[in-house]
Every structure is written in structure tokens, then in C-alpha cells.
Amino acid sequence: MRLHDKVARYINESTEFDEELAIEIVEFQKRKIPFYADFLRVNGIDKIRKISEIPFFPVEFFKKYEIFADEPENYFESSGTTGNRSRVFYNSRSLELYKISALRSFPNFSIRRIYSFVPDFKVANRSSLAYMLKIFEEKYEVVYLNDSYEIENFERAVRNLEKVEEGSLLFFTSSQLLRISEYMIEKGVKFGKKLLIIETGGYKALKRRYIRNELYSLAGSVFENSEFYTEYGMTELFSQFYSVCKGIYKEHPYAKVLTQGEGLLKVFDFANLYTVSALLVPDWVIVKGKCFDVLGRVQEDERGCAFTFR
């Protein structure tokens, strides 16, 4: 069986982390990506025999180098606001793995319709987050309520909220959720329908630091009957995590967190077959069994999507 097909089946069906397949993926990436082969060589790695020998690849390298193990067709670009943006290249084969992972990792909410302030991929065609919503269109009806990552007309945004059906799921970036909540508080507007609200990060433009519970408390004062969840993802990862584990994120067998206890996030993402699977992310995490919490990005001058989480 081809490695691609093996990985696709594993992502779709796995219940436990497969160390042997992980090592096979690393060997494939070492053969196919010259820069990754150099990275392993610089770290004194020749032949990998167990997962603990794999050095984790800093995601910052995606800002400077084209890292892809196949013929690229296009790229996603991160939403970073300082310095260079990460570019993650893809083709139809890598998007197939993205799709399988996105559909499997999405929590089993009993919904039929998704509403989104995250814009349509037709508009935000460099955004992996927008592409994730495009994937969900195959399973759910997705209604887009905003045409950019900024909310420029809050009065219209509140009117658009009236279109949202009771019991539906609603996607916001964190900055969108904060700003529309502040606007509704200022105008004395409350939203009484019961919704499942997922915020997707995107704290980069906030005027001050927020912690997750503070944001949810603020938003909960206007979205009075709603439940709040958060999605943790990034351009460099083709898998996502959701806060369904008592308020913190649940890992997957195919997107395994390998940080021990507390430290920078080390994750092995099988869906990253055509880039690099063993990634080091500059977010500080605490690991609790198969769940983890994100405390925030370590660089004070570079706000990541999890910058405010506690």
C-alpha cells in the first residue's frame, strides 16, 4: 500500500498513536525535502529508530523556506502581523489528508447548519481556516455572515446574527467575538437564542491581553444562552484541536502532542505528510493525559493565535 493511502486510512480509522508509521513518515520527508534532510543532519540524525529520536522542526522555518515533498499547486498563508508570514504549500493530495483530518477531528455536534463570521474561501483564498469551513460545506450547510476577517459594520453584523437559527453552530475569530460583544454591550443588545459558538483564535489585533474565561464571560453577557468552545489550529498544521475535554484541547492519535508535562508544544501531525509532521510550536502548553491547555505564545513581540489562552 502506498504511504499516502496508508496515512489516509490511519487518520480516518486510528485509535492509538502508530510509532512505526510515524517513523516511516519522517523517513519519507527526509528523502523528499532537502531542507528537512539538512535539519536532521545538523541535529546529528541519520537513521531514526524510535519517536523519541526525532528533533522537532520549528514552525518559524515556514516563514523563510518552501517546504514541500511533492509538486505544489498553491499555498496557504498565515495571518501573522509581524515579520514574514508562513507559507504552507499544498496540492490535491495533501488537501485530501487535510479534509480527512478536518472531518474526523470536528466534534460530533448535533447540528445541521453552520454560520460563520470567518469569510468564505472564495474571498480568503490564502486562509487554511477558511478552507476548513469549505470542507465542512460537504457535510453541513454553511452560511457566511461576513466577507472579511474584520467586522467593519457592526450594525449590519448584529442584523446578520438574526439570521442564525436556534441550536446552530457559529464560528468567530476571537477578535470578531470580542468586538461584536463589546459593541452589543455598548448598545444594550442581547442575543437570546441558544447557540454553539466556536472561536478560532486570532488575537493578534486585540488592544490588550485577554484570557479565555474573560473573553467567554464578556461574550456570555450578550450571548446569554450560548455554549462556548475554542478551536486550536494554525496554517502549519493540517489537523485541528477543539476544547471538548473539560475546557481544554483533546489530542488525536493522528495529531499527537508529545510535550511532556509543561513546555513548548511538540506535535506530530500525520496529516502533514507532504510538509513536516514533527513540529515545534512556540506556544507554552500543559499536558494532562490526552488533553492539553495552551498558556500562550512565548515571544512577547509576536502574537500567535493562542496568545491569550490560560
Disulfide bonds with the S-S distance in Angstrom:
Cys245-Cys291 1.74
